[in-house]
Amino acid sequence: MTMASEGPTVGDEVGTVVCRSIAAWVGELAPVIEEGQRSGEITSREPASDLAAFLIDAFEGAALRGKATRDESAAMRSLDLALNAIRA
């Protein structure tokens, strides 16, 4: 994700690989979220793929912030908050 944040400066090939990787990550996480929605553990009715992207964004964004501020727990705190938001 660090490389992805440099998007325009790293070139199209790297950008394509990053996009594919994120799509694959969403593809792995979305079915887990769908199962949680079916079982009632996840109460959000937003599309599972959108929730998967949201969780990844929350984690990765906080990870970048954590690197910048040397806050090693930033990513996990943001992920915990995001998980609580979709289980509300």
N, C-alpha and C positions, 0 to 999 in steps of 0.2 A: 504494500500500500504506500510505502514511502516513495517508491518509484512512480506510482500512479499519480501522486500529488505533484510530480514534476512533469506531468503529461505532455504539454506542448514542447518541452525541451528535450524529451527522450526519443521522439520519433513515433511514426505510425505503427511500426512493427511491435514495439514494446507496448504501446497503447492497446493494440489488438489483443495481445497476450493477457494484459491486465483485465480487459473487459471479459475475455473468455473465462478467466479464473474467477472473477466475481460472479459471473453467471453460473458457473459450476457450483460455487459455494451456495448461492441462492437455491440452485437446483437440489442440492443435498439437504438443505435446511427446511425448505418449504414443505416437503412431505411429513417431516416431524411435526411441524406446526399444524398441518392439516389434521394429523392424528390427535394432537392436543385439542384442537377445536372440536373434533368429533366426540372426544371423551369428556369435554367440558372443562378441562384443565386450562385451556386458553379461551377466554371469553370474548376476545375481540373478533368481530365478524369481518374485518378487513381481509382482503385476499392474502392467502398464506405467502405468496411470493413477495407481496409488498411488505408484510411483516418481517420476512426473512431479510429483505434488503434493509429495513429499518434497524433490525438488530445488528447487522453487519456494520451499517453506518455508525451506529452508536458506539460500538466497540472500537472500530478503526479510527473514528474521529477522536475519541478519547485517548486512544493509544498514541496518536500523533501529539495530542496536547500533553500527555504524560511524558513523552520524550522531551518535549520543549521545556517542560517545567520540572522535569526529574521526579515526577509523581508516579511511582511504580504501581499504585493502586487505582489510578484514574480509569483505566479501561474496564476493570472489573466492576467498579462502582457504577459506571455508566451502563454497563450491560445488566447489572442487577436492577437498576432503575427501569431500563427498557423492558426487561422481563416482567417486572411488577406491573408495568403499564398495560401489557397485553393480557395479563392474567386477572386484571381488576374485576 
